Amino acid sequence: MSPVSTALSLTQVGVRQQICAECDRRTSSAETAECARETACSVFLLLPRICDLIARYHTEPPCGFGMAVRTLLRHAEDSQAISDAGAASPLDRHAEATVSVAQQVMSLLRSDRQAS
């Protein structure tokens, strides 16, 4: 498994544990199990892009991660790439927590690579 796909997989598990566990849209009771709604959820649809942002910048980009995530959401909404964009979307409500989980995973992976 490539480092990028490893980071994404670990971030997905972390999001399921920390964010999805409280989601009223959740269809699975197991905290690490995939939810049937993930294929339409803005968090999971944009998670690869969020991980890419964090991998590229390592620290806050000049505009800040919050602004970057909201820009991703706006572009996705404008292009109709996701159907649950906007103020009520899961990613809008949980942007800070999603970025935090992704940062933790990327930081751990960088530490592991440096230790090897």
C-alpha positions as CSV (number, residue, x, y, z in Angstrom):
1,M,0.0,0.0,0.0
2,S,1.4,3.4,-0.9
3,P,2.0,6.1,1.8
4,V,-0.9,8.2,0.4
5,S,-3.4,5.4,0.4
6,T,-2.2,4.3,3.9
7,A,-2.7,7.9,5.1
8,L,-6.1,8.1,3.6
9,S,-7.2,4.7,5.0
10,L,-6.0,5.6,8.5
11,T,-7.7,9.0,8.3
12,Q,-11.0,7.4,7.2
13,V,-10.8,5.1,10.3
14,G,-10.1,8.1,12.5
15,V,-12.9,10.1,11.0
16,R,-15.3,7.2,11.6
17,Q,-14.2,6.9,15.2
18,Q,-14.2,10.6,16.1
19,I,-16.7,12.2,13.8
20,C,-19.1,9.6,12.4
21,A,-19.8,8.1,15.8
22,E,-21.9,11.2,16.6
23,C,-23.5,11.5,13.1
24,D,-27.3,11.3,12.9
25,R,-26.9,10.1,9.3
26,R,-24.8,7.0,10.3
27,T,-26.2,3.6,9.2
28,S,-23.7,1.4,11.0
29,S,-23.4,0.9,14.7
30,A,-19.7,-0.2,14.7
31,E,-17.5,2.8,15.1
32,T,-14.9,1.8,12.5
33,A,-17.3,0.2,10.0
34,E,-18.1,1.9,6.8
35,C,-21.5,3.7,6.6
36,A,-23.7,3.3,3.6
37,R,-23.9,7.1,3.3
38,E,-20.1,7.6,3.0
39,T,-20.3,7.5,-0.8
40,A,-22.4,10.7,-0.7
41,C,-20.8,12.3,2.4
42,S,-18.8,15.5,1.8
43,V,-16.3,14.5,4.5
44,F,-15.4,11.3,2.7
45,L,-15.7,12.7,-0.8
46,L,-13.2,15.5,-0.1
47,L,-11.0,13.6,2.4
48,P,-8.4,12.7,-0.3
49,R,-8.1,16.4,-1.2
50,I,-7.8,17.4,2.5
51,C,-5.1,14.8,3.1
52,D,-3.3,16.1,0.0
53,L,-3.4,19.6,1.4
54,I,-1.9,18.5,4.7
55,A,0.7,16.4,3.0
56,R,1.7,19.4,0.8
57,Y,1.8,22.0,3.5
58,H,2.6,20.0,6.6
59,T,1.6,23.1,8.6
60,E,-1.2,25.6,8.0
61,P,-1.3,26.9,4.4
62,P,-1.2,30.6,4.0
63,C,-5.0,30.8,4.0
64,G,-5.4,28.4,6.9
65,F,-6.9,24.9,6.7
66,G,-10.4,26.1,7.6
67,M,-10.5,28.5,4.7
68,A,-9.0,25.8,2.4
69,V,-11.6,23.2,3.4
70,R,-14.4,25.8,2.9
71,T,-13.0,26.6,-0.5
72,L,-13.0,22.9,-1.4
73,L,-16.6,22.7,-0.4
74,R,-17.6,25.8,-2.4
75,H,-15.9,24.5,-5.5
76,A,-17.4,21.0,-5.1
77,E,-20.9,22.6,-4.6
78,D,-20.4,24.9,-7.7
79,S,-19.3,22.0,-9.8
80,Q,-22.1,19.8,-8.3
81,A,-19.5,17.2,-7.5
82,I,-21.1,16.6,-4.1
83,S,-24.8,16.9,-3.2
84,D,-24.5,17.7,0.5
85,A,-22.4,20.8,0.2
86,G,-23.3,24.1,2.0
87,A,-23.8,25.1,5.6
88,A,-25.6,21.9,6.5
89,S,-23.0,19.5,5.1
90,P,-21.2,17.2,7.4
91,L,-17.8,18.6,6.3
92,D,-18.9,22.2,7.0
93,R,-20.1,21.1,10.5
94,H,-17.0,19.0,11.2
95,A,-14.3,20.7,9.1
96,E,-12.0,21.5,12.1
97,A,-12.3,17.9,13.5
98,T,-11.7,16.4,10.1
99,V,-8.6,18.4,9.5
100,S,-7.4,17.6,13.0
101,V,-7.8,13.8,12.5
102,A,-6.0,14.0,9.1
103,Q,-3.1,16.1,10.6
104,Q,-2.7,13.6,13.4
105,V,-2.5,10.7,11.0
106,M,-0.1,12.5,8.6
107,S,2.1,13.6,11.6
108,L,2.3,10.0,12.9
109,L,3.2,8.7,9.4
110,R,6.0,11.3,9.0
111,S,7.3,10.4,12.4
112,D,7.4,6.7,11.5
113,R,9.2,7.4,8.2
114,Q,11.8,9.6,10.0
115,A,12.3,6.8,12.6
116,S,12.9,4.2,9.9
